């Protein structure tokens, strides 16, 4: 169990009340100090340093052991080939990952891919014993060999295999089939349909298993780098970050944080937390490989998955609080300051419950004692929320503020979101008390079946076509122009990518990595006699270890732009450093071998680049336009459904679908930044970034509208990744009181239609600007007229609705008046978002 810490987390020993009296700059420093746990740059540096040291040590040990002639000569004859044993270091580097889970995943995918190619080789040798080496009349058929290669390579590319499985299946398919079709090859794979345990295929499989196994040992020793331990720490950091963020926003509401610097820091920290929540999700998914969701580990990971969903729901609500707090001058500060005791009590109780939830995640089991703690703290949160609601309603009624007043919507919005946050935690904690069964078998079957359903991915057929053409071209060139060399086709298997935006940059980077990995070791080998003595051998191993350490550190620490270059350098260098012991080294031979390998590799990368540029059916910039347009359409449907009092049909709400479109658009946006533009104008990077931000905020606004118009609600259990069942808060049925006397009014129709028409106009304007790729003026932009300048119709709607509402003693979550105010407030926010989108486009 993690240590109990039920108090709100503030640095320097300050509680929330003490922080209210602290100078603003001191509080600003306190916030930065608290968020160091989320940024954690120094810890990441040392972690990458240790990981690179593990990988370099493993590669050095492999080379040091097998380079000793006595060790190599003691192995079976098939394993006395240095080219074969050199693959051990290659596999170590390509399998190694920052944590145990991803490393086991890489090892499994590599072994599975090698196994697919080996099974195909055994089948071909069974039907055609001896392959091309067989005497005429023994049944060898070149047509059958090419048919097998074409069909199997197409299936490997078409079926929805994981990327690494596909890569290594193609890599070894090229190698094994080249042996099968080469008359001069001495490789043996099977005796008929019986696998030859002393054959070439088993030898490469054994090398793969040994290399991946050493990588797993490198992660386990001297202590294991497990994701579950990291997730436990990051969950605590995220709980602290969310608590601090909530407290800082509350300080804005009661007039304590008036400095623009403090507001800027709060906004930055909000996005830091969002980013870390996304990173946590990736780590939770990789945790599956550390225990395969069996027994205790499965229960613990399922709790983490559910908590991640809770964090996303919390951040949606915190976004609403932040949105109103950022509107300087619109909050009735006198009223909010008068509510300070009730607000502080609710925030403290909410943070206490959140801390208890995090503590309960550590052991993967919710005990009876923890259930009792949940129940007591839930009652406290609900009591504090009821107290705040009653006090707020009474003070507002006493102040003479109209029932529904546009000038005072932010107070309703703030109080409603505070109560929503507490209710979200209450319902989640109650759901934790009823664990869901582990559906491990069902999820495994579904994962296998998904392999045979590749068309659910967009552009998968185009990826299959590009990969297939490049692979077959490489095989033909290697067979007929490079004396049966599989290097070209194998290189293409390693560099195939589904993303096209930065094809030139990525492939040139891959070429750099391969060249560095082959040439630099050749230089070292030419200068240092291998195994000629203890001193020379020690010097050589130190050079090997130093080179691998630097390359791996850059691979893990340099970021996505350079990491794959450094990883390929480390992997190919591990192969090149493996040389048979000799006191005399022929530099001419070494140089020629290195040149031949580099030449074939660069040719392969060049072919992939050309094929990608010719056959790609959709540039990333075009994909961005499609996803942005799809997000606009779904946002419009969300608005229409919410304003009409309708709930989206089906399990996936419009908000979830918009989130998926925006995630795909962001991913393609990053690729489009680096795509070759040639004759087209520069990609509008800033405009697209701003558009995606506005659309995400629109999604959050409309999600809040959906919560506001619904009554009841509860916890819904839904299928999560790898068979988990996650618990999340869902809205209840639509409150008809809000709509039964309003939707038929002229004010409502005018206000909603005004926004819907503007949505359509702005969507068309955005699509036109994203697809305009010349220097000429955009005619659609020149003739566009922005008609949303004011929100007068929303003001009229507020007046019309106030005639049917009155102050109530109900809790704000059940108060029709308060929830109507929230809906109107968000409609005004939507007007502001559309204005912001239009301004972004016009400025660009």
Order of alpha helices (4+ residues) and beta strands (2+ residues): alpha-alpha-alpha-alpha-alpha-alpha-alpha-alpha-alpha-beta-beta-alpha-alpha-alpha-alpha-alpha-alpha-alpha-alpha-alpha-alpha-alpha-alpha-alpha-alpha-alpha-alpha-alpha-alpha-alpha-beta-beta-beta-beta-alpha-alpha-alpha-alpha-alpha
